[in-house]
Amino acid sequence: MSHQGLGDFEQIVLLAILQLDGEVYGVPVVDEIERRTGRSVSRSAVYVTLRRLEDKGLISSWMSDPVPERGGKPRRCVKVEPEGLRLLRESRRTMEQMWQGLDPALGDVR
Amino acid sequence: MSGSRPGPRLARALLMRGLPADRRDDVTADLDEVYRRRLEAHGAVRADLWYWREATLFVTRFTFERLRDRRRARARLARREGFRRGALPISLLDVKLGIRRLTAQWGLTLLGGMALTTAMTMGAVVFGVLDAFMGTSIPLDEGDRVVALQAWDGRANARRQISAADYLRWHDRLTSVEDVGAFHTVGRNLITADAPPEPVVVAEMTASGFTLARVPPLLGRPLTSQDEEAGAEPVVVIGYDAWRGRFALDSAVVGRQVRLGRTVHTVVGVMPEGFSFPMNHDFWTPLRLDETPTLRTVDGQGAVFARLTPGASVEQAGAELAALGLTEPEPQPSPLGAARTRVVPYPLAFVDDFAQSPIMLGIIVILASLLLVPPCANLAILVYARSASRLAEFAARHALGASRGRIVSQLFVETFLLAAASGMVALILVRLALGQVAAFLDRQIAGGLPFWFDVTPSLATVLLVTLLALVAATIAGLLPGLQATGRLMKEGLAALGSRTDPRLGRTWTVLVVAQVGFAVAATPTALEMAWGTLRPSTLGPGFPAEEYLTARLELDAEGPGPEDPAEPAPAGSRLEVVLPELVRRLEAEPGIAGATVASALPGTGRWAFLEMEPVNGVDPAQPPSALQEDHLIQLLRVGEDFWPTFELEALSGRLLNSADGLGGQEPIVVNESFLRLVMGGRSPVGHRLRYIRYSSGTGSPPDEDLRWFEIVGVVPDLPASVAYAIAYHSAAPGDLQAPSLAVHVQPGVTGAAGRIREIAAGVDPTLRLEQVRTLDDLYREQAFGNKAGASALLAATLSVLLLSAAGIYALMSFTVQQRRREIGIRAALGAGASRMLVGVFRRTARQLLIGAAVGGSLAFLIDAYVPEETLQTLGGWKVPGVLPATAVFMVVVGLLAALGPARRGLRVDPAEAMRGDG
């Protein structure tokens, strides 16, 4: 499937998935973003983005085994596909190139 | 403990409707997971609010996403095909104009909308309930292919019991179905070491039920065919709710032992949340065919089920089953050619005669459409009046090239928009009402509602509401639109310049008179029914009903358990021993002021028609109402301790005692309402009565019941709000079948229900206390149906009242509009304001008075035909003076509605009026 670059929020969601170990599904993804950014994030926006990323072929999903604590309901687990990793790398490279040479001028930005 | 409690049901239903199918389950489960965290941290209210907010955001965002995808797809298509978007379709313009007019005439919109909503809700609720019961699929994998195999009594048109031999033949030989199995429901006391005994509903089911359902257990294993063999160890599979509620989600529950009645079972598996096949079950034990010569498949408590094999249809399976037939002879031969077996979609296995269900639904659709007629007729009057006054506008549009069809379609769209908006509100109300009905039925059906009962309005219900909206728009928009534009088409532009104003015909006047008459006629009865319904909760039961815990008592009819090898006596004679002992132990318990056992609780007994013994050839009773042939009475059989438990004392005569049931004579005690309703205020003590037939189709009583019973005393009404006659008979515990228990718990005592269960299980482990609740709750539930009916009646009456007022307002506005020139000329000639006011008012006042007189006469006839006793039997209560008050109210409302336009008319400037177009 053809697609253009990644949006900011799409990047954040992809990075959150990569940061997590074990069964990665919607709930920990939202928690991870909130923990790392220190801001609350719209849960529905994350889920819509997950679906869009899957439609674009950047992540894939599958259903886990039934989970007793969830009343026997399975989780939809996700993982980043090679195409997603490629786009993330591309985005990072683009951003780094844009930042190059700005350190003296924006030294106190960090 | 929050356990695995899911989020609010309505919010979950919203998610289920609004999310894409492939995301529904996992998104809802994720939200439930976070919800439970928030429940622990912030409490129920904040967690519920959070869930609602999230559900709304999710649905909104996914909807926008879907719309965006669609828009992009369309744009892509347009780019590919070089498609250029043209002008807006003309119908959209109609919609815009319609919305504008509805907003401008907000009063009419509100009134019409309310009336249409009321009518649509009433029709759709009845349809929705039946539809929920008569669905043909269950929420299992390929649930539409699960069927029930039935033995059929063609003579009685009813299900028959199926012998184990026939079941086994079906099981072995049928090829168009697989996973053939059977179940029946039994009640048992669940007894564990750490909790009071609790009555539970158990499915004795063949192992094939689990294969058919295609749902693997969460823990352990399902039942297997080895469990069904004679001599196998008793085992039980439990459901998720039981695992959570009784075993605190203990993962080591498999292998634990629990007692069901007399028998100790080993837990071998736990089923996942939501699994309740075959009906509403949370406990499954093997069905032992060696102990079950006949399957109980007649009373909704059991069925033979199967799954259609790939490619097979219900009809094919039916033909194959008919060919295989039954070996058991029929009690009475069926009519020639009548079916002896049937195959039906599984949910219909528990509905009496499914063959009639489409007809039934059809009748409801027609009745629902008829319900719409009165509000639509009212609305049509208003639309017609407004359309007639817009004739000049229509003429101008016609001259500019608009066809009659365009003008009428605009009127239709206006009304359809109103009806569609009403339909949407009606659907929300239907959802709420279905929720209430479901909650009510859930409490009434042992074990709760069947698992396939879904209270979310089905597609069929949505389609029905859409159809009703179309019917409403046709009656209230299309017809008046056609009529109003008829003359325009004949006269064309001449209508624009015409000096003769359009006239509201005689039909219109008749309709206004009819609606005022209807309001005056129907309101008193509606108010009396409403008051009859509200009266018990307003007045209260007259005694502290909340202090009385009640339950239905049942004894298991099972064989001896391994711990008690003695053969138990039949349940009837065991009751004779068990009940007095239960009452004795309860009364010895601290905190319990009294306990008694009766055939039913006060206000819930069986109904019969009575006859009084003539004295000197004269019937001492006053004649029953015109609608009834005989007086109706409720029967209760009570023990000696009934009177002290309910603190009842005789108003006259005496109470019953334990000697009263002996020696052939059986004196009875009646309530105060008997004295009032049957005896017309005279004392009944010393008179004799007998029961000539029972109500609810049970026919005449057996001969021995036709004996006379002497009335020896009168007691106060219990509950005090009771509005019918009651007769109390003396009963020994052994006489009572399925008796009810009432325990007077002293105020401030907590945990009484658990203690009572413990005491009952101590008396006999197979003695089950079903539906434990306070008498107060019982009365509230009894009033549920009446309340719903009264609310619907009140809403309908209110709609008619308001629409009548609006109709009168429209009539006056139109009359004044018509007579502007005349008023102007008369004012210029020096006529006084009061004379003109009388002139303007005359026609309205005449219509109001005729309407009030017609309605008043009708109400008077209803009043004469439905006297006090019948009204009270129907759930109403006489309200003195309600008829004249309604008539006066309607006339005053009508005059007030006429006042505004009349005053506007008097302010007409004579010069302006004579110069204008009229």
Interface residues (C-beta under 8 A of the other chain):
Chain A: Y25 G26 V27 S42 R43 S44 A45 Y47 V48 R51 R52 M63 P66 P68 E69 R70 G71 G72 K73 P74 R75 R76
Chain B: S4 P6 P20 R23 D25 D26 V27 A29 D30 L31 D32 E33 V34 E54 L57 F58 T60 R61 F62 E65 P216 L218 L219 Y240 L249 S251 P272 E273 G274
